Amino acid sequence: MKLKNVINPKYWVDRMIDKRIEQFGKGVGTEMKYNPLLVSMVNPYNDKQMTRRILENGIWYSGDEQSLAYFYRVEAPKFWRHSEKSESLNYFWASTNQTFRKIHSGFPQLISEKMVDLLVGNGYELIVEGEKQEELQEELDEMLADNKFNMLLNKGIETESWSGGSSWKLTRNPLVSDYPIIEIWQPENYSNVVVSGRIVEDHFFIYYDKGKEKYRLTEIYGVDEKGAFIDYKLDMLQYGTKGQNTEPRWVSVSLNELEQTKDLKRVSFEGYYKRLSLYKPNKLPNSEFRQSILGESDYAGSYGAFDGIDEIISTEIQEFRDAKLIRYFPEEFVPKNSKGEQNTPDDFKTQHIIYANSAMENTDKEKIMYAQGDLRTEKHIEAYKVWVTQALNNSGLSPLTVGITGLEAMNAGEASQQEREKVSIRTRNKKIEIWKEFLADFIKT
């Protein structure tokens, strides 16, 4: 990915701005403690559908079996849409069968990981053009190196893949770095204000505990008639009293309530009319939330497919367990002690079934016998291919990009393989165009 026309000197922040940031920017950094929900799920009829999707995507991305089981058993029954219960109540992960081994494929995380390889696997360049090109290029390279931008970009691509977008912001803290600090925030800790289809404020949430009380600090990035600003707002989580609405709500309190926030003050950058934060959508439009300007996840439309893949894999493993090799061992061959008692090792007992000799003439005597059920994995493999292909189609990737072979005939020529890769190539081109536009705007800031 080669990005040109990224920076022009007229956009470069003057040294006077840097001095202003040094003067006012202390304490602008972040302190992440945990990632709670954007909205409460206490009321089962209060279905915050977009929050639900972000949570659901994050759990599929994490690949944690316990979290998947908890989400679909405990959280999913709370979700209603158009007066209908969630279809996910019928999912494999919603089953309460504790004797069945549930295995997660890791396929969703693989999709997000491969998006990084698809976009920047061959490298990229951020190029300054215009006056003072050499000087600005050197300063830009130093700033990106200080922020370990390669890792940030990988994180941003993978985050937007599973969540639908990534939130970027610039801070300044001379105690940490001489350069502007680039941060990517997880979607659980981000919100925004939209006016006329445009984001006018970005809100970043930081959470604190003080005794039994929970607080939320909101860092507000925006622009007013004077210029860009960073403002702060502190809320305390409050529960309704008995007989009233018990759903938790955030209530504004003074910044002086917490030691960590008491010295925070509004920071203004007069004359500079660009927000110091930007939201980067994964892909648009968002088919499920058409009125939203937030991007769409690469998992959209694939939740049933992900669940089906896990069920197929888990069922196949269960069949291996059920059809394991059974060994029958003659009783008279078992070692005995001096008293004539059987002296059978414990591991031998778990692997063999000891049987006494039969008195019947037509039975093999004194013979070790083996028996194993018939493993029929072909049907599982065919079903697995169907659901994997469905999930890949929804994400815009070809099987070859992900490294999965066997879904299509592999004896075709080179031209045919390139044809099959066109799906990934189209996805790559679309995403790179969005990234070019975003990086050009962000790096100027």
Phi, psi and chi 1 to 4 in degrees:
 res  aa     phi    psi   chi1   chi2   chi3   chi4
   1 MET       -  114.6  179.5  169.2   64.5      -
   2 LYS  -110.6  116.2 -170.9  172.1 -176.7  178.9
   3 LEU  -104.7  119.8  -55.0  178.8      -      -
   4 LYS  -113.0  167.9  -66.1 -173.4  176.7 -178.1
   5 ASN    55.0   33.7  -60.4  -41.7      -      -
   6 VAL   -75.6  -41.7  170.3      -      -      -
   7 ILE  -131.2  138.1  -59.9  176.3      -      -
   8 ASN  -126.2  140.7 -169.9  -70.6      -      -
   9 PRO   -54.2  -30.8  -27.4   34.6      -      -
  10 LYS   -65.0  -17.9   66.2 -179.5  179.6  179.7
  11 TYR   -93.0  -11.0  -66.6  106.1      -      -
  12 TRP   -70.9  131.8 -165.5 -105.3      -      -
  13 VAL   -68.8  129.2 -179.7      -      -      -
  14 ASP   -67.0  155.4 -168.6   85.1      -      -
  15 ARG   -59.8  -27.1  -69.8  -60.9 -179.6 -174.2
  16 MET   -64.0  -35.8 -178.4  175.8   63.3      -
  17 ILE   -65.0  -40.5  -61.8  -68.3      -      -
  18 ASP   -58.9  -42.3  -75.4  -19.7      -      -
  19 LYS   -65.2  -38.6  -69.4 -179.2 -179.9  179.6
  20 ARG   -63.7  -39.5 -178.7  176.7  -70.6  -87.0
  21 ILE   -66.1  -41.7  -65.4  175.7      -      -
  22 GLU   -59.8  -37.6  -89.6 -169.7   38.3      -
  23 GLN   -71.0  -41.0 -178.4  179.7   -3.2      -
  24 PHE  -107.9   -8.2  -65.2  105.3      -      -
  25 GLY   -85.1   -4.3      -      -      -      -
  26 LYS   -65.0  134.8  -65.9 -177.1  178.8 -179.4
  27 GLY    88.8    3.1      -      -      -      -
  28 VAL   -80.6  -13.4  175.7      -      -      -
  29 GLY   -65.1 -178.7      -      -      -      -
  30 THR  -119.2  158.8   60.0      -      -      -
  31 GLU  -139.2  100.3  179.9  179.9  -16.8      -
  32 MET   -88.6  130.3  -57.6  -68.0  -70.9      -
  33 LYS  -113.5  -48.3  -64.4 -167.6   73.0  173.2
  34 TYR  -161.8  168.8   52.3   86.4      -      -
  35 ASN  -115.8   85.0  -65.0  -27.0      -      -
  36 PRO   -79.6 -178.9   29.2  -31.6      -      -
  37 LEU   -73.1  151.9  -48.5 -175.7      -      -
  38 LEU   -69.1  -36.5  -75.7  176.3      -      -
  39 VAL  -131.6  162.4  -62.5      -      -      -
  40 SER   -81.8  146.2  169.2      -      -      -
  41 MET  -112.0   19.0  -66.2  -65.2 -177.8      -
  42 VAL   -65.5  -44.0  172.8      -      -      -
  43 ASN   -80.7  116.0 -174.4  -14.2      -      -
  44 PRO   -65.8  -16.6   23.4  -32.5      -      -
  45 TYR   -97.9    0.4  -61.4   98.7      -      -
  46 ASN  -100.1   79.0 -175.9   14.1      -      -
  47 ASP   -86.4   99.3 -179.0    8.6      -      -
  48 LYS   -83.0   89.8  -56.6  -64.9 -173.2 -179.1
  49 GLN   -62.8  -40.9 -170.6   68.9   18.1      -
  50 MET   -68.4  -40.3 -176.7  171.1  -72.8      -
  51 THR   -62.4  -39.7  -60.8      -      -      -
  52 ARG   -60.0  -42.5  178.6 -117.8  171.8  128.7
  53 ARG   -64.5  -41.5  -77.6  -58.0 -175.2 -153.2
  54 ILE   -62.0  -43.2  -68.8  176.5      -      -
  55 LEU   -63.8  -45.8  -67.2  172.3      -      -
  56 GLU   -61.9  -44.8 -167.2  170.4   20.0      -
  57 ASN   -61.3  -42.8  -68.0  -14.7      -      -
  58 GLY   -63.6  -35.3      -      -      -      -
  59 ILE   -72.0  -41.0  -69.4  169.7      -      -
  60 TRP   -62.3  -39.1  -79.6  113.1      -      -
  61 TYR   -66.0  -39.2  172.2   70.6      -      -
  62 SER   -67.3  -32.3   72.2      -      -      -
  63 GLY    73.2   18.3      -      -      -      -
  64 ASP   -86.7  119.7 -179.6   67.4      -      -
  65 GLU   -62.4  -40.6  -73.8   92.0  -12.8      -
  66 GLN   -64.0  -39.9  -71.9  177.0  -49.5      -
  67 SER   -67.6  -39.3  -62.7      -      -      -
  68 LEU   -61.8  -46.6  -80.1  165.1      -      -
  69 ALA   -63.6  -43.3      -      -      -      -
  70 TYR   -63.5  -44.3  177.3   84.0      -      -
  71 PHE   -60.8  -48.0 -178.5   84.0      -      -
  72 TYR   -80.1  -21.4  -75.1  111.0      -      -
  73 ARG   -87.3  -38.9  -69.3  175.7 -168.6  169.7
  74 VAL  -103.2  -45.6  178.8      -      -      -
  75 GLU   -83.0  -40.4  -63.7  -66.5  -14.5      -
  76 ALA   -57.1  -37.9      -      -      -      -
  77 PRO   -61.3  -16.5  -26.1   36.2      -      -
  78 LYS   -82.6  -13.9  -57.4  174.8 -174.9  177.0
  79 PHE   -91.2  121.4  -60.0  132.3      -      -
  80 TRP  -122.4  147.9  -69.3   69.1      -      -
  81 ARG  -147.2  124.9 -157.5  171.1 -166.4 -175.1
  82 HIS    55.0   41.5  -52.9  -56.7      -      -
  83 SER    63.3   19.3  -59.2      -      -      -
  84 GLU  -114.5  141.3  -64.7  -71.5  -22.7      -
  85 LYS   -69.1  159.3  -67.9 -177.3  178.5  179.6
  86 SER   -68.6  135.5  172.3      -      -      -
  87 GLU   -65.2  -21.3  176.0   59.5   27.7      -
  88 SER   -67.6   -8.4   61.3      -      -      -
  89 LEU   -64.4  -19.6  -64.9 -179.7      -      -
  90 ASN   -94.0    3.3  -61.5  -41.9      -      -
  91 TYR   -67.7  157.8  -81.1    8.0      -      -
  92 PHE   -58.2  -41.4  166.3   70.8      -      -
  93 TRP   -72.2  -13.9  -78.3  105.5      -      -
  94 ALA   -84.5   -8.8      -      -      -      -
  95 SER   -66.5  141.5  169.4      -      -      -
  96 THR   -97.3   11.3   56.9      -      -      -
  97 ASN   -68.5  108.0 -174.3   -9.3      -      -
  98 GLN   -85.1  -11.8  -59.9  -67.5  -24.8      -
  99 THR   -90.3  -12.8   61.3      -      -      -
 100 PHE   -91.9  126.5 -163.7   93.7      -      -
 101 ARG   -74.9  122.1 -176.2 -176.5  178.3 -170.2
 102 LYS  -102.2  126.6  -68.2 -177.8  172.0   65.1
 103 ILE  -122.9  132.5  -60.5  172.3      -      -
 104 HIS   -96.2  137.6  177.0   56.8      -      -
 105 SER   -77.0  -25.0   66.7      -      -      -
 106 GLY    77.8    9.6      -      -      -      -
 107 PHE   -65.9  -42.0 -163.3   71.4      -      -
 108 PRO   -58.4  -45.7  -26.4   36.0      -      -
 109 GLN   -62.6  -34.5 -163.4  -83.6  -25.7      -
 110 LEU   -62.4  -40.6  178.5   63.9      -      -
 111 ILE   -59.6  -48.0  -70.9  175.7      -      -
 112 SER   -65.3  -39.8  -61.8      -      -      -
 113 GLU   -63.7  -40.8 -179.7 -177.3  -44.4      -
 114 LYS   -71.6  -22.4  -69.5  -57.4  177.8 -178.2
 115 MET   -63.8  -34.8  -74.5  -63.0  176.0      -
 116 VAL   -64.3  -48.2  177.2      -      -      -
 117 ASP   -60.7  -39.5  -64.7  -20.2      -      -
 118 LEU   -64.0  -39.3 -176.3   67.3      -      -
 119 LEU   -88.2  -42.8  -62.4 -175.4      -      -
 120 VAL  -126.3   13.5  -64.6      -      -      -
 121 GLY   -61.8  -28.4      -      -      -      -
 122 ASN   -97.4   11.3  -66.5  -33.4      -      -
 123 GLY    90.9  169.7      -      -      -      -
 124 TYR  -156.7  167.4   63.5   92.1      -      -
 125 GLU  -136.8  138.7  -66.9  179.9  -84.3      -
 126 LEU  -110.3  110.7  -63.3  177.6      -      -
 127 ILE  -113.8  131.9  -60.3  174.4      -      -
 128 VAL   -90.0  134.7  177.3      -      -      -
 129 GLU  -128.0  152.7  -69.5 -172.7  -18.2      -
 130 GLY   112.7 -162.7      -      -      -      -
 131 GLU   -66.2  153.3  -61.1  177.8    7.9      -
 132 LYS    53.2   35.8  -59.1 -178.4 -179.6  179.1
 133 GLN   -58.8  -48.4  176.0 -179.9   -5.9      -
 134 GLU   -64.1  -42.9 -174.6  174.3  -18.5      -
 135 GLU   -65.6  -45.5  176.5 -175.4  -14.4      -
 136 LEU   -69.7  -35.7  -67.3  177.4      -      -
 137 GLN   -62.8  -41.6 -176.4   71.7   56.0      -
 138 GLU   -64.0  -43.1 -178.2  179.0   -7.0      -
 139 GLU   -67.6  -39.6 -171.8  164.4    2.7      -
 140 LEU   -63.2  -45.4  172.9   62.7      -      -
 141 ASP   -60.8  -40.0  -68.3  -17.5      -      -
 142 GLU   -65.7  -41.9  -70.0  175.5   -3.4      -
 143 MET   -64.5  -43.3 -177.7 -171.5   73.3      -
 144 LEU   -67.2  -38.5  -64.0 -180.0      -      -
 145 ALA   -65.3  -39.6      -      -      -      -
 146 ASP   -62.5  -33.4 -178.9   74.5      -      -
 147 ASN   -89.2    2.0  -78.4  -82.0      -      -
 148 LYS    50.0   58.5  -64.4 -180.0  172.4   56.4
 149 PHE   -64.6  -29.2 -169.1   74.6      -      -
 150 ASN   -58.0  -45.5  -76.0  -23.1      -      -
 151 MET   -69.0  -37.0  -70.7 -167.8  -64.7      -
 152 LEU   -63.0  -42.6  -78.6  177.3      -      -
 153 LEU   -65.4  -42.5 -173.0   57.6      -      -
 154 ASN   -60.1  -43.5  -69.8   -6.2      -      -
 155 LYS   -63.6  -41.1  179.2 -177.9  178.1 -178.4
 156 GLY   -63.8  -42.1      -      -      -      -
 157 ILE   -65.7  -43.9  -65.8  172.2      -      -
 158 GLU   -70.1  -37.3 -156.6  156.6  -34.4      -
 159 THR   -65.3  -46.3  -61.8      -      -      -
 160 GLU   -68.3  -26.8   71.0  169.8   17.6      -
 161 SER   -63.2  -45.7  173.1      -      -      -
 162 TRP   -85.1  -30.8   69.7  -99.1      -      -
 163 SER   -99.5  -23.5   69.3      -      -      -
 164 GLY   106.3   -9.6      -      -      -      -
 165 GLY  -179.9  168.4      -      -      -      -
 166 SER  -136.5  147.1   53.6      -      -      -
 167 SER  -110.0  121.6  -46.2      -      -      -
 168 TRP  -113.9  143.2  -63.7   60.5      -      -
 169 LYS  -148.4  157.4   72.7  169.9 -173.8  173.6
 170 LEU  -110.2  133.2  -69.1  167.5      -      -
 171 THR  -128.6  170.0   59.5      -      -      -
 172 ARG  -137.2  121.6 -179.9   76.6  165.2 -178.8
 173 ASN  -142.5   99.2 -169.2  -24.2      -      -
 174 PRO   -58.6  -20.8  -22.0   33.6      -      -
 175 LEU   -73.6  -18.4  -59.8  177.5      -      -
 176 VAL  -106.2  -42.7  176.3      -      -      -
 177 SER  -155.2  153.6  173.3      -      -      -
 178 ASP   -81.6   -9.0  -66.0  -29.8      -      -
 179 TYR  -110.0  160.6  -65.6   95.8      -      -
 180 PRO   -56.4  141.1  -23.7   33.5      -      -
 181 ILE   -98.5  124.1  -60.7  170.5      -      -
 182 ILE   -96.3  130.3  -56.5  173.7      -      -
 183 GLU  -128.9  145.0  -64.6 -176.6   81.6      -
 184 ILE  -114.7  128.9  -60.0  176.2      -      -
 185 TRP  -107.1  144.2  -79.6   55.9      -      -
 186 GLN   -73.5  149.8  -66.1  -61.0  -60.9      -
 187 PRO   -62.2  -25.3   19.5  -31.8      -      -
 188 GLU   -64.2  -19.5  -63.4   95.7  -33.4      -
 189 ASN  -116.0   28.2  -66.7   76.0      -      -
 190 TYR  -139.0  143.0  169.7   79.3      -      -
 191 SER  -149.5  177.7 -173.9      -      -      -
 192 ASN  -153.4  169.8   53.9   46.2      -      -
 193 VAL  -115.9  126.2  176.1      -      -      -
 194 VAL  -113.8  130.4  178.3      -      -      -
 195 VAL  -129.5  125.4  176.4      -      -      -
 196 SER    54.2   39.9  -60.2      -      -      -
 197 GLY    76.3   11.0      -      -      -      -
 198 ARG  -125.5  143.3  -62.5 -173.1  179.5 -172.8
 199 ILE   -76.8  120.7  -63.1  176.3      -      -
 200 VAL  -106.9  -19.1  -63.9      -      -      -
 201 GLU  -142.9  141.5  -75.0 -175.9    0.8      -
 202 ASP  -110.8  132.8  -66.9  -61.2      -      -
 203 HIS  -114.6  125.8  -68.2 -173.6      -      -
 204 PHE  -116.2  128.3  -58.8   92.8      -      -
 205 PHE  -103.2  133.8  -58.0  130.1      -      -
 206 ILE  -126.3  134.2  -51.4  167.4      -      -
 207 TYR  -113.3  142.1  -65.4   83.8      -      -
 208 TYR  -133.2  153.5  -61.2   95.8      -      -
 209 ASP  -115.9  138.5  -68.4  -33.0      -      -
 210 LYS  -138.0  100.3 -178.9 -178.8  178.4 -178.1
 211 GLY    64.2 -125.3      -      -      -      -
 212 LYS   -90.9   -7.1  -65.0 -177.8  179.1 -179.9
 213 GLU   -87.2  147.4  -56.7  -66.5  -16.5      -
 214 LYS  -117.5  136.3  -63.7 -175.0 -178.9  -61.8
 215 TYR  -124.0  152.9  -66.5   85.2      -      -
 216 ARG  -130.2  118.4 -179.7 -178.8   71.2 -176.8
 217 LEU   -92.7  129.5  175.2   67.8      -      -
 218 THR  -108.4  118.6  -55.8      -      -      -
 219 GLU   -90.1  120.0  -68.3 -175.2   -3.8      -
 220 ILE  -107.3  117.7  -55.1  170.1      -      -
 221 TYR  -107.1  122.4  -80.4   59.1      -      -
 222 GLY  -159.1 -170.6      -      -      -      -
 223 VAL  -137.7  131.6  176.7      -      -      -
 224 ASP  -118.7 -164.8   58.6   16.4      -      -
 225 GLU   -65.6  -19.3   65.2  -81.9    0.2      -
 226 LYS   -90.0  -27.7  -64.6 -178.2  179.9  179.3
 227 GLY   145.2 -165.6      -      -      -      -
 228 ALA   -68.5  151.7      -      -      -      -
 229 PHE  -149.0  158.4   67.4   84.2      -      -
 230 ILE  -125.9  120.9  -56.6  173.5      -      -
 231 ASP  -122.8  167.4 -154.2   -6.0      -      -
 232 TYR  -133.3  145.6  -58.4   92.6      -      -
 233 LYS  -144.7  131.3  178.3  174.6  175.9  -72.1
 234 LEU  -111.8  131.3 -174.0   64.2      -      -
 235 ASP  -122.6  151.8  -62.5  -45.3      -      -
 236 MET  -116.1  139.0 -176.9  175.3   70.4      -
 237 LEU   -76.5  125.1 -170.8   61.9      -      -
 238 GLN  -126.0  136.4 -170.8  175.0   86.0      -
 239 TYR  -103.7  145.6  -66.3   85.8      -      -
 240 GLY   -68.5  151.3      -      -      -      -
 241 THR   -78.6  168.1   57.7      -      -      -
 242 LYS   -58.7  132.1 -171.5  174.6 -178.2  179.9
 243 GLY    92.4  -11.6      -      -      -      -
 244 GLN  -109.8 -177.4  -62.0  178.7  -10.5      -
 245 ASN   -62.8  119.9 -177.4   10.8      -      -
 246 THR   -92.1    1.0   58.1      -      -      -
 247 GLU   -69.3  131.5 -174.0  171.3   -1.5      -
 248 PRO   -62.5  149.1  -17.2   29.3      -      -
 249 ARG  -145.4  154.5   60.9 -167.3 -179.4   96.8
 250 TRP   -92.9  130.5  -66.5  102.7      -      -
 251 VAL  -119.1  130.8  178.6      -      -      -
 252 SER   -66.3  137.0  -65.3      -      -      -
 253 VAL  -135.7  171.9  -64.7      -      -      -
 254 SER   -71.7  147.3  169.9      -      -      -
 255 LEU   -62.8  -19.9  -70.3  170.0      -      -
 256 ASN   -72.4   -8.0  -66.5  -34.5      -      -
 257 GLU   -62.9  -29.0  -72.4  -85.4  -29.1      -
 258 LEU  -121.0  144.0  -65.6  177.3      -      -
 259 GLU   -63.0  -35.9 -175.7   70.2   25.2      -
 260 GLN   -71.3  -19.2  -60.4   94.5  -37.9      -
 261 THR  -117.8   -5.7   61.6      -      -      -
 262 LYS   -64.1  -25.8   66.5  178.4 -176.7  178.9
 263 ASP   -96.7    2.2  -64.9  -33.7      -      -
 264 LEU   -75.4  136.1  -66.1  177.3      -      -
 265 LYS  -138.3  155.9  -64.8  179.9 -179.6  179.5
 266 ARG   -58.2  133.3 -177.9 -175.4  176.6  100.2
 267 VAL  -110.9  125.7 -176.1      -      -      -
 268 SER  -118.6  144.4  -62.5      -      -      -
 269 PHE  -123.1   80.1  -53.8   96.2      -      -
 270 GLU   -62.9  134.4  -64.8 -177.4    9.6      -
 271 GLY    89.4   -7.7      -      -      -      -
 272 TYR  -110.3  108.4 -175.4   69.2      -      -
 273 TYR  -105.3   45.8  -67.2   94.1      -      -
 274 LYS  -131.4  134.7  -77.8  177.3   62.2   68.5
 275 ARG   -62.1  146.8  -72.8 -163.4  -32.0  -83.0
 276 LEU   -90.4   26.5  -58.1  178.2      -      -
 277 SER  -151.4  151.9   56.0      -      -      -
 278 LEU  -146.1  143.7  -82.3  175.8      -      -
 279 TYR   -99.9  133.3  173.0   78.7      -      -
 280 LYS  -112.6  108.7  164.0   65.6  176.5   62.0
 281 PRO   -75.3  149.6   28.0  -32.6      -      -
 282 ASN   -73.3  -56.6  177.8   46.4      -      -
 283 LYS  -155.2  148.7   54.9 -176.6  178.5 -178.9
 284 LEU  -130.4  152.4  -67.4  171.1      -      -
 285 PRO   -78.3  167.6   30.2  -35.4      -      -
 286 ASN   -89.2  108.9 -169.7  -38.1      -      -
 287 SER   -66.4  -33.6   59.7      -      -      -
 288 GLU   -80.3  -36.9 -175.6  174.8    5.4      -
 289 PHE  -119.3   78.5  -54.0   99.5      -      -
 290 ARG   -66.7  -25.6  -62.4 -169.9  -58.3  -85.0
 291 GLN   -84.5   -5.6  -56.2  -57.6  -38.5      -
 292 SER   -93.1  149.5  172.5      -      -      -
 293 ILE   -93.5   -0.2   65.8  170.2      -      -
 294 LEU   -74.1  148.8  -60.9 -177.8      -      -
 295 GLY   -74.3  169.5      -      -      -      -
 296 GLU  -101.5  139.9 -176.3  176.8   78.2      -
 297 SER   -73.9  153.8  166.9      -      -      -
 298 ASP   -71.7   -8.6  -69.0  -37.0      -      -
 299 TYR   -90.1   -6.3  -59.6  170.5      -      -
 300 ALA   -55.3  130.2      -      -      -      -
 301 GLY    80.0    2.5      -      -      -      -
 302 SER  -114.6    7.1  -65.6      -      -      -
 303 TYR   -63.1  -44.0  -52.5  101.9      -      -
 304 GLY   -63.9  -36.0      -      -      -      -
 305 ALA   -66.7  -43.7      -      -      -      -
 306 PHE   -59.0  -45.2  -67.4  156.4      -      -
 307 ASP   -64.1  -40.5 -175.1   75.8      -      -
 308 GLY   -63.6  -40.7      -      -      -      -
 309 ILE   -60.7  -44.7  -67.8  170.0      -      -
 310 ASP   -64.3  -38.3  -72.4   -7.9      -      -
 311 GLU   -67.0  -40.1 -177.9  169.3    3.4      -
 312 ILE   -63.5  -47.0  -67.9  166.4      -      -
 313 ILE   -63.2  -44.1  -67.1  175.2      -      -
 314 SER   -65.5  -39.9  -59.7      -      -      -
 315 THR   -64.9  -39.5  -56.8      -      -      -
 316 GLU   -64.6  -42.1 -173.9  172.5    5.8      -
 317 ILE   -63.7  -39.1  -66.4  -61.0      -      -
 318 GLN   -63.5  -37.5 -173.6   64.9   36.8      -
 319 GLU   -66.9  -35.1  -70.2 -156.0    8.0      -
 320 PHE   -62.1  -39.8  -90.1   97.8      -      -
 321 ARG   -65.0  -45.1  -78.8 -174.6  167.7 -175.6
 322 ASP   -67.8  -27.6  -65.4  -20.3      -      -
 323 ALA  -105.3   25.6      -      -      -      -
 324 LYS   -67.3  156.9   65.6 -179.0 -179.8 -179.6
 325 LEU   -66.9  131.6 -178.5   65.0      -      -
 326 ILE  -112.2  131.0  -59.1  175.1      -      -
 327 ARG  -112.4  126.6  -57.1  171.2 -179.9   87.1
 328 TYR  -104.8  125.7  -64.4   90.2      -      -
 329 PHE  -120.7  128.7 -162.0   82.8      -      -
 330 PRO   -61.6  138.2  -20.1   31.7      -      -
 331 GLU   -62.2  -36.0 -173.6  178.7   45.3      -
 332 GLU   -73.5  -14.0   74.8  169.7   25.3      -
 333 PHE   -85.2  -12.1  -74.3 -179.9      -      -
 334 VAL   -69.8  132.2  176.9      -      -      -
 335 PRO   -58.8  145.5  -20.9   31.6      -      -
 336 LYS  -128.8  153.8  -62.3  178.6  177.7   59.7
 337 ASN   -86.0 -173.4   58.3   22.8      -      -
 338 SER   -65.8  -21.0   57.8      -      -      -
 339 LYS   -89.6    0.2  -62.0 -179.7 -178.6  179.8
 340 GLY    84.9    9.9      -      -      -      -
 341 GLU   -88.2  146.1  -60.8  170.8  -23.6      -
 342 GLN   -64.2  134.5  -70.8 -174.0    2.5      -
 343 ASN  -119.9   75.3 -172.6   17.5      -      -
 344 THR   -97.8  123.6  -49.5      -      -      -
 345 PRO   -61.2  148.4  -20.2   31.1      -      -
 346 ASP   -61.5  -43.2  -70.2  -21.8      -      -
 347 ASP   -65.1  -29.1   59.2  -16.4      -      -
 348 PHE   -68.7  -38.1 -172.1   86.7      -      -
 349 LYS   -63.5  -37.0  -67.3  178.4 -178.7  178.5
 350 THR   -74.0  -20.0   60.5      -      -      -
 351 GLN  -103.9  -12.3  -62.6  176.6   11.0      -
 352 HIS  -131.9  153.0  -63.6   76.4      -      -
 353 ILE  -110.1  119.0  -64.3  176.4      -      -
 354 ILE   -88.3  129.2  -60.4  173.0      -      -
 355 TYR  -127.6  149.9   71.0   97.0      -      -
 356 ALA   -84.5  152.8      -      -      -      -
 357 ASN   -62.1  140.5  -70.8  -24.7      -      -
 358 SER   -88.3  144.8  172.5      -      -      -
 359 ALA   -81.4   -9.8      -      -      -      -
 360 MET   -73.0  141.4  -62.5  179.0   63.4      -
 361 GLU   -70.4  -31.1  -65.9  -65.0  -28.9      -
 362 ASN   -89.9   15.9   60.7  -11.2      -      -
 363 THR  -108.0  133.9  -57.0      -      -      -
 364 ASP   -63.7  125.5  -71.0  -27.8      -      -
 365 LYS  -105.3  151.5  -59.9  177.1 -179.6  179.9
 366 GLU    53.2   47.5  -59.0  177.1   -3.2      -
 367 LYS  -133.9  135.1  180.0  178.7  179.6 -178.5
 368 ILE   -80.5  125.9  -58.6  173.9      -      -
 369 MET  -118.5  150.4  -64.4 -177.4  -68.2      -
 370 TYR  -127.3  143.0  -58.3   91.3      -      -
 371 ALA  -144.2  140.4      -      -      -      -
 372 GLN  -146.5  139.2 -174.1  171.6   16.1      -
 373 GLY   -68.5  162.3      -      -      -      -
 374 ASP   -82.1  115.8 -175.1   16.9      -      -
 375 LEU   -86.3  119.0  -75.4  173.3      -      -
 376 ARG  -116.1   84.3  -59.1 -178.7 -180.0 -178.2
 377 THR   -91.6  -10.3   60.1      -      -      -
 378 GLU   -59.4  -43.3  -63.7   81.2    4.5      -
 379 LYS   -64.9  -37.0  -63.9  -64.2 -177.3 -178.3
 380 HIS   -63.7  -42.4  -67.2   88.0      -      -
 381 ILE   -64.6  -41.6  -66.1  173.4      -      -
 382 GLU   -64.9  -43.1  -69.1  -55.8  -44.5      -
 383 ALA   -65.3  -38.3      -      -      -      -
 384 TYR   -59.9  -43.4  169.7   80.9      -      -
 385 LYS   -60.9  -40.9  -70.3 -179.6  179.6 -179.9
 386 VAL   -61.3  -47.5  169.9      -      -      -
 387 TRP   -74.0  -35.3  -73.1  112.4      -      -
 388 VAL   -64.5  -42.4  166.0      -      -      -
 389 THR   -61.5  -40.4  -58.3      -      -      -
 390 GLN   -61.4  -46.7  179.2   68.2   41.4      -
 391 ALA   -65.4  -39.5      -      -      -      -
 392 LEU   -65.7  -41.7  -73.0  173.8      -      -
 393 ASN   -60.5  -41.4  -72.4  -20.1      -      -
 394 ASN   -66.0  -33.0  -69.4  -20.8      -      -
 395 SER   -85.9  -12.5   66.9      -      -      -
 396 GLY    82.7   27.3      -      -      -      -
 397 LEU  -117.9  149.1  -66.0  176.2      -      -
 398 SER   -92.8  154.9   71.0      -      -      -
 399 PRO   -56.5  -36.7  -25.7   34.6      -      -
 400 LEU   -65.6  -33.6  -65.2  179.1      -      -
 401 THR   -64.0  -40.2  -57.7      -      -      -
 402 VAL   -77.9  -17.2  179.9      -      -      -
 403 GLY    92.2   17.6      -      -      -      -
 404 ILE   -98.9  121.9  -61.8  177.6      -      -
 405 THR  -109.9  159.3   59.1      -      -      -
 406 GLY   101.8  -13.0      -      -      -      -
 407 LEU   -75.1  -24.4  -61.8 -174.1      -      -
 408 GLU  -134.1  163.0  -54.4  172.5   50.4      -
 409 ALA   -63.8  130.9      -      -      -      -
 410 MET  -102.2    7.2  -64.3  -56.7  -64.8      -
 411 ASN   -92.7   12.1   56.8   -3.9      -      -
 412 ALA   -79.3  166.8      -      -      -      -
 413 GLY   -77.5  178.4      -      -      -      -
 414 GLU   -63.0  -40.3 -178.8  179.7  -10.5      -
 415 ALA   -61.7  -39.1      -      -      -      -
 416 SER   -67.0  -39.6  178.0      -      -      -
 417 GLN   -65.6  -39.2  -67.6 -168.0   24.7      -
 418 GLN   -63.8  -35.4  -69.9  176.9   -8.4      -
 419 GLU   -62.3  -40.7 -173.6   69.5   22.6      -
 420 ARG   -69.6  -24.9  -68.9 -162.2  -66.2  -89.7
 421 GLU   -79.5   -7.5  -74.5  -83.1   35.2      -
 422 LYS   -60.6  -30.2  -80.9 -172.8  176.6  179.9
 423 VAL   -59.5  -48.1  175.8      -      -      -
 424 SER   -67.4  -36.9  -64.2      -      -      -
 425 ILE   -63.5  -42.6  -66.7  172.4      -      -
 426 ARG   -63.5  -42.0  -75.0 -165.4  -65.1  -92.0
 427 THR   -61.7  -43.6  -61.2      -      -      -
 428 ARG   -61.6  -45.9 -178.3  178.1 -172.3  -87.2
 429 ASN   -62.1  -42.0  -69.3  -20.9      -      -
 430 LYS   -63.6  -44.5  -71.6  179.5 -178.7  178.6
 431 LYS   -70.3  -37.1  -71.4 -162.2  170.9 -170.8
 432 ILE   -65.7  -36.5  -78.2 -177.2      -      -
 433 GLU   -61.8  -41.0  -73.1  -54.8  -47.3      -
 434 ILE   -66.6  -40.1  -60.3  176.4      -      -
 435 TRP   -66.5  -38.6  -89.8  105.7      -      -
 436 LYS   -59.4  -47.7  -77.6 -177.1  178.4  179.8
 437 GLU   -62.6  -42.8 -177.5  178.6   -9.5      -
 438 PHE   -65.6  -49.7  166.6   78.6      -      -
 439 LEU   -65.0  -36.6  -73.3  173.5      -      -
 440 ALA   -60.0  -43.4      -      -      -      -
 441 ASP   -71.1  -43.3 -159.3    7.5      -      -
 442 PHE   -69.0  -43.7 -170.4   73.8      -      -
 443 ILE   -68.1  -32.7  -63.4  -61.1      -      -
 444 LYS   -59.5  -43.9  -73.1  173.4 -172.9  176.1
 445 THR   -62.8      -  -57.0      -      -      -
